[in-house]
C-alpha cells in the first residue's frame, strides 16, 4: 500500500531540518538536504510501524478500519 505525505525542509544555520506536515512528531535533521531526506524517510517509517504494532488487535478485540476523507 502506497501512502503520500508532505515533507517540509528548511535550512537552519548549517543544518537542514525536515518534518512531515500531516503527522506531528515525525521530524529530523541532517547536515545535507540529502541526509535530511533519508533521515525523514526512516523517521516516518519507524513512526508508522510503531503505530501499526501498538494498535494491532489482541485476542478477540474487534477493530474497525476505514478510509477517512477530510475536505479543508
Backbone as CSV, one residue per row, in Angstrom:
resi,resn,N_x,N_y,N_z,CA_x,CA_y,CA_z,C_x,C_y,C_z
1,UNK,0.833,-1.174,0.000,0.000,0.000,0.000,0.885,1.247,0.000
2,UNK,0.635,2.135,-0.929,1.390,3.376,-1.001,0.596,4.485,-0.345
3,UNK,1.289,5.325,0.386,0.681,6.492,1.008,1.547,7.692,0.695
4,UNK,0.920,8.828,0.568,1.657,10.043,0.228,1.572,11.035,1.378
5,UNK,2.699,11.640,1.712,2.790,12.635,2.763,3.505,13.869,2.225
6,UNK,3.423,14.952,2.975,4.087,16.185,2.578,5.315,16.392,3.457
7,UNK,6.496,16.351,2.843,7.747,16.588,3.559,8.107,18.063,3.409
8,UNK,8.475,18.692,4.514,8.889,20.090,4.522,10.345,20.133,4.973
9,UNK,11.166,20.892,4.241,12.580,21.038,4.592,12.909,22.522,4.707
10,UNK,13.791,22.834,5.661,14.190,24.216,5.872,15.645,24.230,6.323
11,UNK,16.415,25.143,5.757,17.817,25.267,6.185,17.847,26.126,7.443
12,UNK,18.550,25.639,8.450,18.665,26.345,9.720,20.142,26.355,10.114
13,UNK,20.798,27.456,9.852,22.242,27.520,10.095,22.965,26.575,9.152
14,UNK,23.738,25.651,9.714,24.481,24.684,8.901,23.699,23.402,8.677
15,UNK,22.505,23.295,9.232,21.719,22.073,9.169,20.467,22.271,8.341
16,UNK,19.958,21.143,7.846,18.630,21.110,7.235,17.712,20.401,8.227
17,UNK,16.554,20.977,8.467,15.571,20.303,9.304,14.404,19.911,8.412
18,UNK,13.759,18.835,8.762,12.641,18.355,7.958,11.573,17.751,8.843
19,UNK,10.331,17.826,8.366,9.228,17.229,9.092,8.125,16.847,8.124
20,UNK,7.240,15.998,8.605,6.076,15.570,7.826,4.893,16.410,8.288
21,UNK,4.309,17.131,7.350,3.241,18.072,7.667,2.027,17.395,8.315
22,UNK,1.684,16.206,7.861,0.450,15.545,8.311,0.575,14.801,9.636
23,UNK,1.801,14.527,10.096,1.965,13.699,11.294,2.890,14.394,12.289
24,UNK,2.331,14.950,13.361,3.182,15.578,14.378,4.183,14.582,14.942
25,UNK,5.385,15.050,15.198,6.401,14.197,15.807,7.330,13.526,14.820
26,UNK,7.012,13.569,13.539,7.913,12.994,12.537,8.784,14.129,12.034
27,UNK,9.967,14.245,12.621,10.892,15.302,12.230,12.320,14.821,12.387
28,UNK,13.237,15.531,11.733,14.627,15.110,11.751,15.507,16.268,11.323
29,UNK,16.788,15.988,11.203,17.743,16.970,10.691,18.859,16.238,9.967
30,UNK,19.641,16.993,9.212,20.790,16.428,8.513,21.745,17.531,8.122
31,UNK,23.002,17.184,7.950,23.990,18.183,7.545,23.802,18.588,6.090
32,UNK,23.211,17.692,5.297,22.899,17.994,3.901,21.408,17.743,3.681
33,UNK,20.881,18.302,2.604,19.478,18.066,2.277,19.248,16.582,2.013
34,UNK,20.196,15.942,1.337,20.076,14.515,1.062,20.001,13.713,2.358
35,UNK,20.852,14.040,3.314,20.846,13.330,4.598,19.532,13.576,5.337
36,UNK,19.042,14.798,5.319,17.772,15.107,5.985,16.628,14.311,5.352
37,UNK,16.623,14.194,4.024,15.574,13.430,3.335,15.628,11.958,3.717
38,UNK,16.822,11.381,3.746,16.973,9.978,4.129,16.526,9.758,5.574
39,UNK,16.935,10.667,6.462,16.560,10.553,7.871,15.058,10.682,8.058
40,UNK,14.419,11.559,7.279,12.981,11.756,7.415,12.210,10.524,6.953
41,UNK,12.658,9.895,5.883,12.010,8.656,5.433,12.089,7.592,6.522
42,UNK,13.248,7.474,7.147,13.414,6.487,8.209,12.532,6.827,9.409
43,UNK,12.486,8.093,9.796,11.651,8.503,10.932,10.181,8.221,10.660
44,UNK,9.715,8.519,9.449,8.325,8.266,9.085,8.030,6.765,9.133
45,UNK,8.905,5.963,8.562,8.719,4.512,8.588,8.615,4.002,10.021
46,UNK,9.508,4.457,10.897,9.522,3.979,12.277,8.254,4.379,13.022
47,UNK,7.771,5.596,12.821,6.538,6.043,13.478,5.352,5.223,12.987
48,UNK,5.230,5.027,11.683,4.115,4.264,11.136,4.155,2.811,11.599
49,UNK,5.334,2.216,11.613,5.483,0.827,12.052,5.136,0.693,13.537
50,UNK,5.594,1.630,14.350,5.287,1.604,15.779,3.792,1.739,16.011
51,UNK,3.154,2.680,15.317,1.700,2.848,15.452,0.955,1.587,15.043
52,UNK,1.406,0.949,13.966,0.757,-0.283,13.498,0.880,-1.382,14.548
53,UNK,2.052,-1.539,15.118,2.263,-2.584,16.124,1.498,-2.298,17.415
54,UNK,1.441,-1.044,17.822,0.749,-0.686,19.058,-0.767,-0.849,18.928
55,UNK,-1.290,-0.758,17.725,-2.729,-0.838,17.512,-3.172,-2.165,16.924
56,UNK,-2.314,-3.151,16.963,-2.640,-4.482,16.459,-3.661,-5.137,17.386
57,UNK,-4.729,-5.693,16.823,-5.746,-6.334,17.676,-5.148,-7.484,18.484
58,UNK,-5.587,-7.603,19.728,-5.126,-8.683,20.597,-6.339,-9.517,21.009
59,UNK,-6.176,-10.790,20.930,-7.261,-11.674,21.339,-8.494,-11.501,20.468
60,UNK,-9.615,-11.226,21.115,-10.890,-11.130,20.392,-11.309,-9.684,20.173
61,UNK,-10.391,-8.762,20.304,-10.742,-7.364,20.077,-11.226,-7.162,18.645
62,UNK,-12.251,-6.340,18.518,-12.778,-6.018,17.187,-12.300,-4.627,16.815
63,UNK,-11.675,-4.520,15.670,-11.156,-3.249,15.162,-11.932,-2.869,13.910
64,UNK,-12.344,-1.628,13.836,-12.983,-1.112,12.621,-11.977,-0.195,11.942
65,UNK,-11.664,-0.511,10.721,-10.696,0.276,9.952,-11.385,0.729,8.678
66,UNK,-11.342,2.048,8.410,-11.984,2.580,7.209,-11.283,3.851,6.763
67,UNK,-11.372,4.172,5.485,-10.777,5.420,4.993,-11.529,6.617,5.592
68,UNK,-10.811,7.683,5.816,-11.401,8.921,6.319,-10.916,10.051,5.427
69,UNK,-11.849,10.744,4.814,-11.504,11.843,3.917,-11.980,13.138,4.550
70,UNK,-11.076,14.097,4.595,-11.384,15.388,5.171,-11.136,16.447,4.118
71,UNK,-12.165,17.210,3.789,-12.014,18.299,2.827,-11.846,19.597,3.599
72,UNK,-10.737,20.257,3.355,-10.491,21.532,4.063,-10.398,22.682,3.089
